Amino acid sequence: MVDRKIDETTGAIVVENYDNPLVSELDQVVQNCRIRLRTFYGECFLDNRRGIPYFSETFTKANKDSRDAILKATIKETPEITEIVSYISTDDPETRTMTVTFKAKATLGMVNINNLQLGA
């Protein structure tokens, strides 16, 4: 599968030399994981049932285990991901954000995502 390249920091489509670069194979799986974890429930106009219920479940007074279970399920449901090898999350109650670092096996290789900030 091939997708347009998305900037990891801003989430905007990348434009280089008046062209839209593409990502494929393992880079596309990594990008897909980032997009899925950063999509709020109801945000996608094509299917408002997609996304993580950050406001209703994740950033409420739910405990860390239930938040992690939601995020791990999202990672596991990402196409090409076969297994989560390691997963660490930290909460920042002052900014109401969390940071996730994980390693997962994919059919194309290992996916490593470090310090992905969610909720900002």
N, C-alpha and C positions, 0 to 999 in steps of 0.2 A: 504494500500500500504506500501511497505517496501523499504528502500534505504540504501545504504552504508552511514555510518556516515562521515560527512565532518567537518574538523576543522573550527570553526567560524572565526579565525584570519587569517590563511594561505590559506584556501580553499582547502587544501590537504585532501585526503582520510585518515582517522584515522586508525592506526594499533596499536592494543593493544595485547600484548602477542602472537605475530605472527598470529593474527586473525583480520579480518575486522568487527568491531561491526556494527550493523544495527540500524536504527531508524525507528519508525513506529508511527502511530496515530498522535497526536498533534505535537510531536517532528519532525515528517517528514514534516508536513505543515509549521512549522517555518523554517526548513532548506530549503524547497522549495522556500519560500518567499525570503530568503537571496540569494539563488542562482540566482533566476530570476532578482532580483534588481542589482546584480553584473555582470550579463552577458551583454557584449557589443554586439550591433547589428553586425551580421556577424561572431561572434567569434565561434559559435558552428559548428563544422565540419559536424555534422549529419544533421543540418538544418540551413543554414546561414541566414535565414530570421528571426531567433529568436534573442531576445535581445533588449536592449534599445539603441536607437540611440544617445548615449552620444556625439560623436564627431560631428555629423551633426545637432543635435537639442538641446541637453540638456546642453552641455558645451560651446555653442556658445553664442552669445549675446541675446539669448532668455530670456524673462522675467521669473521671479520666478513662476508666475501662470501657464505658459505653461509647465515649468519643473515639477512642482508638479502634473499637470494633467497627464503627461506621467507616472510618478511614481505611482500615485494613480490607474491609469488604469491597470498597471502591477500587483499591489497588488490585485485588484478586480478580475483579470483574473486568479489568482492562484487557482488551484483546491482546493476545500473545503472552500475557503474564501467566506463568504456571505455578509459581510458589513464592512466598515472601520468605527470604532468608534471615533478614534482621530488620528490626523496626524500633525506632526510638522517637518519642514525642515529648516536647516540653511546652508547658503553658506559661503565658505571661498575663496574669490577671489584670495588671495595670493597663495594658494596651488591648486586652481582650483578643489576643492572637495566640497562635500556637506554631511551633516549628517542628517539622517532621523530617527525619532522616531515615531512609530505608534502602535496603538492597533486595532485589527480587530477581528470580530466574525467569527468563523469557525464552521463547522458542528460538530467538535469534542471538541470545547471549545474556549477560548480566546487566541489569538496570540498576544504576547507582544514583540516588537523588539525595543530596546533602543540604540541610538547612533550608528546606522549602517553607517559607512563611505563609501561613494561612490566616485568613480573616482580615488582612490589612487592606 
